[in-house]
């Protein structure tokens, strides 16, 4: 993607090219060609937030490798690892939180 794009350009890219709703609350992460910067776009219910992270040294070491795949759904933990220039595929995450069954809570009282 053209890294000069701002909120409107990225919103349009989400709708037209990757066929996703930019108002969904999902965080869309884009990387520049040289792999030293990423942009994140998300809608918080009131407006769009656009965040840029540019590495002062080095390049982002991990990115989905399938060039044909334009959309990669990442867990929140994977996005956090990516922000710190880590490799989410090599990270050991805790299992995802699941809501407690209300009946279990009632039995404990």
Wavefront OBJ file of the C-alpha trace (Angstrom):
o trace
v 0.000 0.000 0.000
v 1.016 3.593 -0.477
v 2.325 4.566 2.959
v 1.404 8.216 2.364
v -2.258 7.298 2.856
v -4.035 8.767 5.850
v -7.296 7.822 7.527
v -9.490 8.344 4.464
v -7.156 6.475 2.122
v -6.772 3.518 4.479
v -10.506 3.417 5.153
v -11.120 3.242 1.398
v -8.468 0.515 1.054
v -10.220 -1.556 3.745
v -13.571 -1.271 1.978
v -12.524 -1.713 -1.641
v -9.404 -3.851 -1.677
v -9.694 -6.171 1.305
v -13.505 -6.056 1.475
v -13.677 -5.345 5.220
v -15.764 -2.840 7.159
v -13.425 -0.215 8.666
v -16.190 0.692 11.163
v -16.190 -2.862 12.624
v -13.809 -2.042 15.465
v -11.126 -4.348 14.067
v -7.587 -3.013 14.008
v -6.106 -2.964 10.518
v -2.312 -3.155 10.413
v -0.351 -2.192 7.302
v 3.408 -2.442 6.714
v 5.513 -0.424 4.301
v 7.564 -2.114 1.570
v 10.898 -1.574 3.307
v 9.538 -3.172 6.506
v 10.623 -0.429 8.899
v 7.169 1.043 9.632
v 3.619 -0.081 10.294
v 0.352 1.847 10.436
v -2.667 0.780 12.449
v -6.175 2.011 11.754
v -9.231 1.373 13.913
v -12.605 2.861 14.680
v -13.464 3.309 18.371
v -17.146 4.173 17.987
v -16.548 7.928 17.853
v -13.873 8.272 15.204
v -10.830 6.740 13.594
v -7.453 6.397 15.229
v -4.324 6.149 13.121
v -1.084 5.034 14.711
v 2.344 4.874 13.095
v 5.310 2.948 14.446
v 8.620 3.471 12.695
v 11.608 1.502 13.886
v 14.694 3.579 14.616
v 16.899 0.638 13.632
v 16.266 -2.567 11.742
v 13.166 -3.881 10.057
v 10.084 -5.758 11.128
v 11.233 -9.358 11.052
v 7.842 -11.077 10.787
v 4.909 -10.633 8.454
v 2.476 -13.148 6.950
v 4.388 -14.749 4.079
v 1.582 -15.661 1.697
v 1.644 -12.787 -0.824
v -1.700 -13.863 -2.256
v -3.299 -13.526 1.165
v -4.192 -9.897 1.751
v -5.951 -10.451 5.047
v -4.449 -12.117 8.083
v -6.579 -12.264 11.213
v -4.326 -11.851 14.226
v -5.075 -12.283 17.890
v -4.566 -9.237 20.102
v -1.502 -10.926 21.623
v 0.001 -11.425 18.156
v -0.477 -7.736 17.335
v 1.278 -6.783 20.583
v 4.240 -9.018 19.749
v 4.361 -7.535 16.246
v 4.486 -4.002 17.705
v 7.631 -4.985 19.596
v 9.128 -6.414 16.378
v 8.688 -9.975 17.537
v 7.601 -13.082 15.690
v 4.058 -14.038 16.773
v 4.402 -17.469 15.175
v 7.183 -18.319 17.674
v 5.470 -16.881 20.749
v 3.917 -19.038 23.442
v 0.597 -17.442 24.405
v -1.665 -18.294 27.287
v -4.969 -19.831 26.271
v -7.679 -17.323 25.420
v -9.935 -16.099 28.198
v -13.378 -17.636 28.238
v -16.376 -16.393 30.212
v -17.238 -18.327 33.343
v -20.494 -20.204 33.246
v -23.040 -18.424 35.495
v -24.171 -21.803 36.906
v -20.628 -22.407 38.178
v -20.710 -19.088 40.009
v -24.076 -19.910 41.583
v -22.771 -23.286 42.861
v -19.824 -21.627 44.661
v -22.002 -19.391 46.817
l 1 2 3 4 5 6 7 8 9 10 11 12 13 14 15 16 17 18 19 20 21 22 23 24 25 26 27 28 29 30 31 32 33 34 35 36 37 38 39 40 41 42 43 44 45 46 47 48 49 50 51 52 53 54 55 56 57 58 59 60 61 62 63 64 65 66 67 68 69 70 71 72 73 74 75 76 77 78 79 80 81 82 83 84 85 86 87 88 89 90 91 92 93 94 95 96 97 98 99 100 101 102 103 104 105 106 107 108 109
